[in-house]
Amino acid sequence: MNARWMILSVVLAVSTLTGSTNNYYNESADKGYMDCSTSHDFGEITNVTSNTFGKTVKPGQNYIIRGIIKLKKELKWGTLHQTMTHQFKNIINLAIEDAKYNLCDIISSLTATGESGVYCPLKPGIYHGLYNSTIPSPLILWPGKYCLKVIAYDESSNEIFCGMTVFNIEK
């Protein structure tokens, strides 16, 4: 096999494995927050805003994310799967983070209005979420375009929410 074809085959295989054929990796960074949920039967997150969605961010910059959680069913327990990829030189998407977290802990920290927030089991209703932090300095990420995607699952591993954003990082 010709070396050129072998390299092309490897690049195609890697790009397929990293998801670079998915449309959301190639969308412009000015779209902000995108709901990618397959259903809103369990609930939804609305009025999601941030001072960073679709914008270029810099180390040391403060960022805020707000949203309203509307639960239609009780949430006893769940997991949050978070992935972050970097479009490296417009050739390949590198996975920077691929982790699972306790959804109840995340919701508790997002809904905290004092010392503690609400915790599972969560009854159907409306919950206000707020996340406020600072982008680390020095930043250990490369400058460029990133895609952050979060998918929440209930105790039966059913998808209950999906959201994503694309942003750029400067030095």
N, C-alpha and C positions, 0 to 999 in steps of 0.2 A: 504494500500500500504506500502510495506517495506520502511523504512527510507533511505536505501541505494539507492533504485530505484528512490525515490523522489529526492534525491540530484543529481543523475545522470541526471534525467529529467531536473532539473533546470540548471545544467551546460550545457547540450546540447542546451537548449532553449536560454540561454544567449550567448553561443558561436555562435549560428546561428544569433542572433540579432546583434552581434558585428562584424560579418563577418569573424570569424576565420576559416571558411571553405574555404574562398577565397584563391587561390594559392599565390597571391602576398604578403600576410601576412607571408607566410612561406618560402619565397625565402631568400637566403643568402644576407647579407648586402654588398657584394662586387659587386653587379650588377650596382650600381650607378643610373643614371637617366633612367627611362623607359617611353616611350610614350605609353599611353593606349587609345589614341584617336580612336573613332569608324570610323572617316572619316577625310580626309584632304581637303575636298571640300572648306571649308571656308578659310583655311590657315594652317600653321604649325609653330612650333618652332623647329629650328634646331641648331646644333652646341652647344648644352647645355652642359656646363662644370661647375665644381665647385671643390674647394679644399676640400669639405666635403662629396660629394656623395660616398656612399658605405664605408665610413671610420668611425672611432671612433672619436667623438668630445668631447671637454672638456670645462667647463665654462671658459669664458675669451678669448676663441679662436676666431680669426677673420675668417670670411668666405665670399667667393665671389661666386656668381652665374652669369653666362653669357649665353646669347643665342641670336639667330637671329629670329625675328618674320617676317614671310612672309605671308602677307595678300593677299588673292585672291579676296575678296569682301570687301565692305565698312562696317565698324563696327560703328554703330550709338550709341550703348549703350550696356552694358552687366554686368553680375555678375560673380564673382569668388567664387566657393564653395571650401573651404579648410577644409580638415579633417586630423587629426593626431591621430594615435592610438599607444598604447604601449602594446607590448606582455608581459603580466604580468606572470612571472614564467612559461612561455610556456604553460599556461592553458587557458587564456582568453585574449582577446584584449580589452583594456580599451580605450574609446574615450577621448582623452585629449582636442581636439579642433574639433568643428564642426560649422563653421561660414561662412557667406556669406559677400563678400565685393564688392564695386563698381569697376568693371573691368577697367573702364576708369581712375579712380584714381590710380590703381595699375600700369597700362601701363604708365601713366604720370610719376610716380616715377621711373619706370624701365628705361625709355628712357631719363631721365633728363641728360642734358649735361652741365647745368649751373644752372640757377635759376628755370627753369621749363622744363618739357618734353612735348611731343606731347599729345594732348587731343582729345577725341571723338568729332565729328565723325572722324574716321581714314580712310583715303583713301587706296585703295590697294597699296601695296608696301612693302619695306623692312625696318624694324626698328631694331636697335641694343638695346638689353636690358642688364642692369647691376644692380646687387643688391649686396651691400657690407655692412656687419654689424658684430656685435660681439655677441657671445653667452653669455647671461647674467650670471653674477656671483654675488651672489650665484644663482645657478640654482635650480628651484623649481620642476624639473622633476626627476623621479627615474632613476637610471642608468639602461641601458638595450637597447633593440632593439625598434625602432620606425619606423612607416610607415607614410610618408607625401604624401598626394594625393591632387591635385588641378584639378578642372574641371571648364572650362570657358563656359559661355552660352551667346548667343547674345540676342538682345532685344525681340526676339520671343521665348526665352527659349530653343533654339536649342543648343545642345552641339557643341562647336567649337574647343575645345582642352581638352586633359586630359594628365596629367603627374604625375609621382610618383617617390619617392626615398625611400630607406630603409637606416637607419643609426643607429649607436650605440652611446649612451651617457655614458661617464665615469664621476665619481665624481672628 
